[in-house]
């Protein structure tokens, strides 16, 4: 696509402070959980320490694995297509193979789903760690994509009730 002659890259950039805070949060959650399980803090405070420790550990664990271990995932839109990559892997969908781009919210969080015509599995780009400005720029960039027979949903549409319209042989959501 000519509009992406200059590649557009969207990637979270967690600071060292955030990484350290995630480790500290995991340690605090583990200590709270351990105190509740061993009964050191007593039965009156056991429930909140148990639940709070589990929640803090889960969020810190998720942050660590999504932003630190494999590196933050980046989505690149360039002339060749859409590439989703981190330190350990990279997947590309060429523009001619692109079937749909949808904004989703599910158990794992908020993400963009890129579906290829030739693959059964979608490529998902979780927006964890992106700033509000980056999220707006990504949504704006995706809204500029005009390809024939490509469905683009810029807002979460869980029941498919949002009316769709055809524009330049593209399926684009009406609210966009």
C-alpha positions in Angstrom: 0.0 0.0 0.0 1.3 3.4 -1.0 0.0 5.1 2.2 2.4 3.0 4.3 5.6 3.8 2.3 6.9 5.0 5.7 6.3 2.1 8.1 4.1 2.9 11.1 5.2 1.0 14.3 3.2 0.8 17.5 4.9 -0.7 20.5 4.8 -0.3 24.3 7.9 0.9 26.0 7.9 -0.2 29.6 10.4 1.8 31.7 12.9 0.2 34.1 10.8 1.6 36.9 7.7 -0.3 35.7 9.7 -3.5 35.5 11.0 -3.1 39.0 7.5 -2.2 40.3 6.2 -5.4 38.7 8.8 -7.5 40.5 8.1 -5.7 43.8 4.4 -6.2 43.3 4.8 -9.9 42.6 6.9 -10.3 45.8 4.4 -8.4 47.9 1.6 -10.5 46.5 3.5 -13.7 47.2 4.2 -12.6 50.8 0.5 -11.7 51.4 -0.6 -15.0 49.8 1.9 -17.0 51.9 0.8 -15.2 55.1 -2.8 -16.1 54.4 -2.2 -19.7 53.5 0.0 -20.4 56.6 -2.4 -18.6 58.9 0.2 -16.2 60.3 -2.1 -13.2 60.1 -5.2 -14.9 61.6 -8.5 -15.8 60.2 -10.0 -12.3 60.2 -7.6 -11.0 57.7 -6.9 -14.2 55.8 -9.4 -13.7 53.0 -8.3 -10.3 51.9 -4.6 -11.2 52.1 -5.3 -14.4 50.1 -7.4 -12.8 47.4 -5.3 -9.6 47.2 -2.1 -11.6 47.0 -3.4 -13.7 44.2 -4.7 -10.7 42.2 -1.4 -8.7 42.6 0.7 -11.8 41.6 -1.5 -12.4 38.5 -1.2 -8.9 37.2 2.5 -8.7 37.9 3.0 -12.1 36.3 1.0 -11.0 33.2 2.9 -7.7 32.9 6.2 -9.5 33.2 5.5 -12.1 30.5 3.8 -9.7 28.1 6.2 -6.8 28.4 9.6 -8.0 29.7 10.3 -11.7 29.0 9.7 -11.8 25.2 9.8 -8.0 24.8 6.9 -5.8 24.1 5.0 -6.8 21.0 5.0 -4.4 18.1 2.6 -4.0 15.2 4.1 -2.6 12.0 2.0 -1.4 9.1 4.2 -1.0 6.0 4.0 -1.4 2.2 4.3 -5.2 2.6 1.5 -5.7 5.1 0.9 -6.0 8.8 3.6 -7.5 10.9 3.2 -8.5 14.6 6.6 -9.2 16.3 8.5 -9.4 19.5 12.0 -10.6 20.3 11.2 -14.3 19.7 8.7 -14.4 16.8 7.3 -12.5 13.9 4.2 -12.9 11.8 3.2 -11.0 8.7 -0.1 -10.8 6.8 0.2 -9.3 3.3 -2.4 -6.7 2.3 -3.8 -9.0 -0.4 -4.4 -11.7 2.2 -6.0 -9.5 4.8 -9.7 -10.4 5.4 -10.5 -8.3 8.5 -9.3 -6.0 11.2 -11.4 -5.9 14.4 -11.0 -4.3 17.8 -11.9 -6.9 20.5 -12.2 -7.2 24.2 -12.0 -10.6 25.7 -10.7 -12.5 28.7 -7.1 -11.6 27.9 -7.8 -7.9 27.5 -8.2 -5.4 24.7 -6.6 -6.3 21.4 -6.7 -5.9 17.6 -7.5 -9.0 15.7 -6.0 -9.3 12.2 -7.5 -12.1 10.1 -5.9 -13.6 7.0 -7.8 -15.2 4.2 -5.3 -18.1 4.0 -4.7 -18.8 7.7 -7.3 -20.2 10.1 -5.6 -18.6 13.1 -5.8 -14.9 13.6 -3.0 -12.6 14.7 -3.8 -10.7 17.8 -2.1 -7.5 19.0 -2.8 -6.8 22.6 -2.7 -3.1 23.4 -1.3 -3.5 26.9 1.2 -0.8 27.7 0.3 1.6 24.9 -0.3 5.1 25.9 -3.7 6.8 25.1 -2.0 8.8 22.4 -0.6 5.6 20.8 -4.0 3.9 21.0 -5.6 6.9 19.2 -2.9 7.0 16.6 -3.3 3.2 16.0 -7.1 3.5 15.7 -6.7 6.5 13.3 -4.1 4.7 11.2 -6.3 1.6 10.9 -9.3 3.7 10.0 -7.3 5.0 6.9 -7.0 1.5 5.4 -9.2 1.3 2.4 -9.0 -2.2 0.8 -11.7 -4.0 -1.2 -13.6 -6.6 0.7 -11.8 -6.0 4.0 -13.9 -5.7 7.2 -12.7 -3.0 9.5 -14.3 -2.6 13.0 -12.7 0.2 14.9 -14.9 -0.3 18.0 -15.9 -3.3 20.0 -19.0 -4.8 18.4 -19.8 -8.0 20.5 -23.2 -8.8 19.0 -22.7 -7.6 15.5 -25.5 -5.1 15.9 -23.6 -2.1 14.6 -24.8 -1.4 11.1 -22.2 -1.9 8.4 -21.9 0.1 5.2 -20.0 -0.5 2.0 -17.6 2.2 0.9 -15.2 1.8 -2.1 -15.8 -1.9 -2.0 -14.7 -2.0 1.7 -16.7 -3.1 4.6 -16.2 -0.4 7.2 -18.2 0.2 10.4 -20.7 3.0 10.3 -19.5 4.8 13.4 -16.0 5.3 11.9 
